Amino acid sequence: MATLPFTSLCPITVSSSSSSSRLTALHALRASASEPVLSQHTPRREFLKGIGLQALLPLVLLREAPPSLAREVEVGSFLPPSPSDPSFVLFKASPKDTPALRAGNVQPYKFILPPTWKQARVANILSGNYCQPKCAEPWVEVKFEDEKQGKVQVVASPLIRLTNKPNATIEDIGSPEKVIASLGPFVTGNTLDPDELLETSVEKLGDQTYYKYVLETPYALTGTHNLAKATAKGNTVVLFVVSANDKQWQTSEETLKAVLDSFEV
């Protein structure tokens, strides 16, 4: 704030005989106070304003980083080719990737991806980082996406949310329809109508059983087409979701199905 000269703060004696003289003195006081402020301080104020904007800009960019900055590297640049199909790369989750893996709440999992896909940032509130190792609600493990083909995410849910039986298998929890009725909102991002479930199947990989789903979800936040694969291991139910809009599905349906089939805990 500008400081007025000391003299301008001193009382001014004005004759009471004339109201016009009083007004003239008041105008003179205002002029003497305002002129130095404008002439002496405006350049400095503008200079500091410019410095302030330049200093704040990096902070704004860091706080509101656009999604593209969070996933600018294609997975093909750091993931190895898939042994089963070198046209894909293989993602194998490890404790360094997620809080739940570090806490031992989720068993390691793997799946393939097209090499052009990029990893998306998972918000801290969705990652389970705040509640490990005792989370009461499902959380998102990892997310990958490609604007032209679609997106995938791994969602983990505490087993106790679906059953009271410790170390239950997916069959112990119930039928494929019962499981997807409980986990459907985590596939669509909002709600799941039973009519949107087009197909279910059961797959055995070693001693692990998986429920697989094909869904057509016109009102889903994740996309109009969703594929899902669920299994239970330890104290967690793991749900793998593959999503696409109509345009992505039309050109990448077979690729997305291959990605779903590759998921394994």
Disulfide bonds with the S-S distance in Angstrom:
Cys131-Cys135 1.82
